[in-house]
Amino acid sequence: MRGRVNLMDIVLPGEDYPARKQCRAWLAEHPDPSPRELAESGYVAPHWPRPWGLGASALDQLVIDEELKRASVQRPQNRIAIGWAGPTIIYAGTEEQKQRYLLPLLAGEEIWCQLFSEPDSGSDLASLSTKAVRDGDEWIVTGQKIWTTFAHQAKFGILLARTDPDAPKHKGISYFICPMDAPGVKIEPIVDMTGQHAFNQVFLDEVHIPASSLVGEVNKGWPLAKVTLGNERVSLSGEGALWGDGPNAEALVDLVRRSGASVSRVLRHQLVKVWIEGEILRLLRMRQLGATLSGQQPGPEASVRKAMGDVHGKHLMDTAKDVAGAYGMLADAGPLEALKGMPGVGLLPGEGGLAWISLVWSIGYLYSCALTIGGGTTEVQHNIIAEKILGLPKDIDIHAGKT
Ligand SMILES: Cc1cc2nc3c(=O)[nH]c(=O)nc-3n(C[C@H](O)[C@H](O)[C@H](O)COP(=O)(O)OP(=O)(O)OC[C@H]3O[C@@H](n4cnc5c(N)ncnc54)[C@H](O)[C@@H]3O)c2cc1C
């Protein structure tokens, strides 16, 4: 089999389809659009309501994606902003907040980070202790956040802080937009085991933020946090096995198949197993994509895909390492490193050639440990599925000592 079995391919409408015609006409006028032009056109997040998006249907969005890809037009990269801060501001922000933040965020001009996790509040996020105290036209924020991805590059952070210490933990939290250059914000890097600096510790020492940076109502931040986390789970569910980035199972199978490498019987089984997982995830993703694009807020089913996808990412990277054999112990070595330079072996790939591939797989292997932790651990996803989908009794709240 040279081609792949597509279990669920969508045939998109052709040349005369209005969204396709409009997109092509726009691209003809803007053959090399700037990020700002793309943002203003609505093509960065077409499913968002106008004027930020195009209020596009699921089908329109897929057609637009196809047209942008065909024209080699890349959308701005601003994952936390576009993936989860933006949808929450659209959901609950004031008109002023939408006008101020959405366009620069879509254009990738202002990077955002997420100030949720704290040293003592990760899975049990609602127990967070960073506090915000109202003082005239301002809030004064004090506390510590951790694992804050992109904090060192961000202009703004979505921030959860306790505004009523006497209320039950879920009911005393508010949701803010925090300028990351405000006096009192101190950012310290954390370098992970891949050697990269992506996340940080953030110390907030009497940081004054304007009253207008509250999103939604005072003490009603928890339901908004859930909107953000639901969108985060979807955003982390793209095609690549590393939260949407990096290679997928098909890429590994393709690599082995096209290189002509022989693998042991055990490895063949392992490859087939991860490929099957990848196909199931692809189907789940399409179902979820359809629901999201047709305007539904992501529900607990996003947890099903995240729980499966994160474990799958680890399986895939483990398999790639097993294919690499002894080379799997080396930094910068990809699954087919042993074959490098061997005569008659067609080592392929696309972009960037072999070096790119090696780096992606070796970093991917180390990075895959994070998959079942970030964005809510696998155990937490299981708890959500147990309660919200399966109707099982609630998890024991170990922190409050009650169920
Ligand atoms: C790559 C990466 C990027 C991140 N980026 C950000 C970011 O930008 N912003 C941000 O705010 N946070 C970020 N995080 C933090 C992430 O959200 C937390 O690590 C995660 O929520 C888990 O919290 P914790 O690390 O405190 O672990 P803990 O909550 O202490 O969990 C420890 C272990 O106990 C288990 N556990 C805890 N409670 C339960 C329970 N009730 N039932 C069963 N098992 C349980 C967990 O599953 C886990 O195995 C990031 C994390 C990673 C790995």
The ligand as an SDF file (V2000), in Angstrom:
LIG
                    3D

 53 58  0  0  0  0  0  0  0  0999 V2000
    4.7400   22.4440   28.6550 C   0  0  0  0  0  0  0  0  0  0  0  0
    3.8490   23.0820   29.6710 C   0  0  0  0  0  0  0  0  0  0  0  0
    3.3890   24.3670   29.4770 C   0  0  0  0  0  0  0  0  0  0  0  0
    2.5810   24.9780   30.4320 C   0  0  0  0  0  0  0  0  0  0  0  0
    2.1630   26.2570   30.2110 N   0  0  0  0  0  0  0  0  0  0  0  0
    1.3810   26.8680   31.1410 C   0  0  0  0  0  0  0  0  0  0  0  0
    0.9780   28.2320   30.9570 C   0  0  0  0  0  0  0  0  0  0  0  0
    1.3220   28.8750   29.9480 O   0  0  0  0  0  0  0  0  0  0  0  0
    0.2290   28.8180   31.9120 N   0  0  0  0  0  0  0  0  0  0  0  0
   -0.1840   28.1480   33.0270 C   0  0  0  0  0  0  0  0  0  0  0  0
   -0.9110   28.7230   33.8310 O   0  0  0  0  0  0  0  0  0  0  0  0
    0.1890   26.8580   33.2470 N   0  0  0  0  0  0  0  0  0  0  0  0
    0.9740   26.2060   32.3330 C   0  0  0  0  0  0  0  0  0  0  0  0
    1.3810   24.9040   32.5440 N   0  0  0  0  0  0  0  0  0  0  0  0
    1.0730   24.2740   33.8250 C   0  0  0  0  0  0  0  0  0  0  0  0
    0.0500   23.1370   33.7740 C   0  0  0  0  0  0  0  0  0  0  0  0
   -1.2370   23.6680   33.5410 O   0  0  0  0  0  0  0  0  0  0  0  0
    0.1580   22.3830   35.0820 C   0  0  0  0  0  0  0  0  0  0  0  0
    1.4360   21.7620   35.1170 O   0  0  0  0  0  0  0  0  0  0  0  0
   -0.9240   21.3170   35.2120 C   0  0  0  0  0  0  0  0  0  0  0  0
   -2.1810   21.9130   35.3670 O   0  0  0  0  0  0  0  0  0  0  0  0
   -0.6450   20.3770   36.3920 C   0  0  0  0  0  0  0  0  0  0  0  0
   -0.4300   21.0790   37.5640 O   0  0  0  0  0  0  0  0  0  0  0  0
    0.8540   20.7780   38.4920 P   0  0  0  0  0  0  0  0  0  0  0  0
    2.0500   20.7990   37.6220 O   0  0  0  0  0  0  0  0  0  0  0  0
    0.7830   21.6880   39.6460 O   0  0  0  0  0  0  0  0  0  0  0  0
    0.6730   19.2600   38.9560 O   0  0  0  0  0  0  0  0  0  0  0  0
   -0.2190   18.7600   40.1870 P   0  0  0  0  0  0  0  0  0  0  0  0
   -1.5760   19.3390   40.0890 O   0  0  0  0  0  0  0  0  0  0  0  0
    0.5290   18.9660   41.4560 O   0  0  0  0  0  0  0  0  0  0  0  0
   -0.3350   17.2140   39.8760 O   0  0  0  0  0  0  0  0  0  0  0  0
    0.6600   16.2520   40.2760 C   0  0  0  0  0  0  0  0  0  0  0  0
    0.1280   14.8530   39.9230 C   0  0  0  0  0  0  0  0  0  0  0  0
   -1.0480   14.5750   40.7020 O   0  0  0  0  0  0  0  0  0  0  0  0
   -2.1120   14.2110   39.8410 C   0  0  0  0  0  0  0  0  0  0  0  0
   -3.3980   14.7150   40.3690 N   0  0  0  0  0  0  0  0  0  0  0  0
   -3.6140   15.9470   40.8860 C   0  0  0  0  0  0  0  0  0  0  0  0
   -4.9280   16.0610   41.2660 N   0  0  0  0  0  0  0  0  0  0  0  0
   -5.5150   14.8800   40.9450 C   0  0  0  0  0  0  0  0  0  0  0  0
   -6.8450   14.3760   41.1070 C   0  0  0  0  0  0  0  0  0  0  0  0
   -7.8120   15.1230   41.6350 N   0  0  0  0  0  0  0  0  0  0  0  0
   -7.1020   13.1190   40.6830 N   0  0  0  0  0  0  0  0  0  0  0  0
   -6.1060   12.3410   40.1350 C   0  0  0  0  0  0  0  0  0  0  0  0
   -4.8240   12.7640   39.9850 N   0  0  0  0  0  0  0  0  0  0  0  0
   -4.5390   14.0140   40.3970 C   0  0  0  0  0  0  0  0  0  0  0  0
   -1.8030   14.8690   38.5260 C   0  0  0  0  0  0  0  0  0  0  0  0
   -2.4630   14.2230   37.4300 O   0  0  0  0  0  0  0  0  0  0  0  0
   -0.2950   14.7340   38.4630 C   0  0  0  0  0  0  0  0  0  0  0  0
    0.0580   13.4660   37.9710 O   0  0  0  0  0  0  0  0  0  0  0  0
    2.2010   24.2700   31.6110 C   0  0  0  0  0  0  0  0  0  0  0  0
    2.6600   22.9650   31.8010 C   0  0  0  0  0  0  0  0  0  0  0  0
    3.4860   22.3670   30.8530 C   0  0  0  0  0  0  0  0  0  0  0  0
    3.9550   20.9600   31.1000 C   0  0  0  0  0  0  0  0  0  0  0  0
  1  2  1  0
  2  3  1  0
  2 52  2  0
  3  4  2  0
  4  5  1  0
  4 50  1  0
  5  6  2  0
  6  7  1  0
  6 13  1  0
  7  8  2  0
  7  9  1  0
  9 10  1  0
 10 11  2  0
 10 12  1  0
 12 13  2  0
 13 14  1  0
 14 15  1  0
 14 50  1  0
 15 16  1  0
 16 17  1  0
 16 18  1  0
 18 19  1  0
 18 20  1  0
 20 21  1  0
 20 22  1  0
 22 23  1  0
 23 24  1  0
 24 25  2  0
 24 26  1  0
 24 27  1  0
 27 28  1  0
 28 29  2  0
 28 30  1  0
 28 31  1  0
 31 32  1  0
 32 33  1  0
 33 34  1  0
 33 48  1  0
 34 35  1  0
 35 36  1  0
 35 46  1  0
 36 37  1  0
 36 45  1  0
 37 38  2  0
 38 39  1  0
 39 40  1  0
 39 45  2  0
 40 41  1  0
 40 42  2  0
 42 43  1  0
 43 44  2  0
 44 45  1  0
 46 47  1  0
 46 48  1  0
 48 49  1  0
 50 51  2  0
 51 52  1  0
 52 53  1  0
M  END
$$$$
